[in-house]
Amino acid sequence: MEAVVFDMDGVIFDSERLYRKHWKLTGQEYGIENEKMNELCNLIAGATREHNEKLMKSHFGEDFDYAAFREKTMTRMDAEILQNGLELKPGVLELFHYLKENGYKIGLATSTQRERAENNLKNAGILEMFDGIVYGGVVPNGKPAPDIYLKACEKLQTEPSKTIGIEDSINGVKASSSAGLYTIMVIDLIQPTQEIKLLANQIFSSLFDVIPFLQGE
């Protein structure tokens, strides 16, 4: 293996909890039950706004104003991040350092738009860790399509078969796997479904598990 491509939210940052918190708060304003929003959050995580708009409209009708719903959610979440910052997931810095020391290229494949993602990476002091980044909206088809991972491999100048993709979401695992990467799911809020268990090459509970795996232990 020559490279590792990371998802961002839920893998590098402990941000999926915030997303879910604010999606549910907005859902309450729209009269959507928390249980229903939890179910939808599992399907939304890691995907593009276009994918998520179609998903929400399929549940609530074509008249559902997804743009307004998303704007309320993201405005509240951005304010909380501005006030409190974002925590890195346990093990991420240790894994970055291991990869650098052992000659792996490091990539990022995130559905988050460039401005928001770049700000978060800069504030965490890890932007320079990446040899190649693909932000949301750059490729024709977002996750769960393979495009973003294929683009990341192109940027890193590696073959998908020689690249590891690390994901936490159903959409992300599907994208990495269908692009031909060796796919590792690191569990955050979403438990792997039977379908995901078949698609993921490895399923770990923490990024700390990735280093011994790479060492062949």
Order of alpha helices (4+ residues) and beta strands (2+ residues): beta-alpha-alpha-alpha-alpha-alpha-beta-alpha-beta-alpha-beta-alpha-beta-alpha-beta-alpha
